[in-house]
Amino acid sequence: MIKEAGSFTPPTKPMHKKHSSTTEHLIRGHPSSQAALIPTTVIDETILSLRLLFPDWDPQTSKFLHKMNQAGLVEEHAYPDRLYLSDFHFWRDRLSEICFEYQSPPSKWRQIWADRRNRLQWYTFWLAIAIFVLTVVFGLISSVAAVLQTIYAYQSLKLARDAVGMS
């Protein structure tokens, strides 16, 4: 993903070899045609953006494309060494919004539960929640026990006074 400073270092995971010349042909048009409906710079940047968002080494991307019967859309291409938001002219604003949303903390409990970008932070948060819940439970148990102890001590005192008063 694009880092905080707006740079992206491609992962070192091996890329799977998948070829589909028809995809490139469909997107770019026939190579012998002179006029393109969409400028090649827009197409190149769109393909690079899609590769950034849906990397071909990611198992979830492969599973998604296989599920959609679009496995041929993933092609083998080398990632550039680094990507910067300034490298994108047409999709910069949208990628910037995605980067901002990705880096922002989760706001709902369901998002907090599912957010595993930082495992240490996730485990620390849920450990703190577990400790809080246990503290409340044991605090309630000890409060109830203290109230019962006070009631029994008062009744015992009352019985002792009654016993002394009768004799």
MOGIVEN-V179718 format. One record per pair of residues at least 6 apart in sequence whose ideal C-beta (glycine too) atoms are under 8 Angstrom apart, sorted by the first residue. I is the first residue (numbers start at 1). GAP is how many residues later the second one is. Records with the same first field share a line. If there is no record, write none. Layout:
I: GAP, GAP
This chain:
1: 7, 51, 98, 101
2: 6, 50, 81, 83, 93, 97
3: 6
4: 99
6: 78, 79, 80, 93
7: 75, 76, 77
8: 44, 74, 75, 76
9: 72, 73
10: 69, 70, 71, 73
11: 44, 46
13: 44
14: 43
15: 41, 42, 61, 63
16: 40, 41, 46, 58, 60
17: 59
18: 38, 53, 54, 56, 57, 58
19: 56, 57
20: 52, 53, 54, 55
22: 50
23: 49, 50, 52
24: 51
27: 16, 20
28: 8, 12, 15
29: 7, 8
41: 48, 49
42: 48
45: 43, 44, 45, 46
46: 44, 45
47: 30
48: 35, 40
49: 39, 42, 46
51: 26, 28
52: 31, 43
53: 45
54: 7, 10, 11
55: 6
56: 6, 18, 19, 20
61: 13
62: 9, 12
65: 6, 8, 9
80: 7
85: 7, 10, 11, 14
86: 6
88: 7
105: 10
106: 6, 8, 9
112: 13
115: 7
116: 6
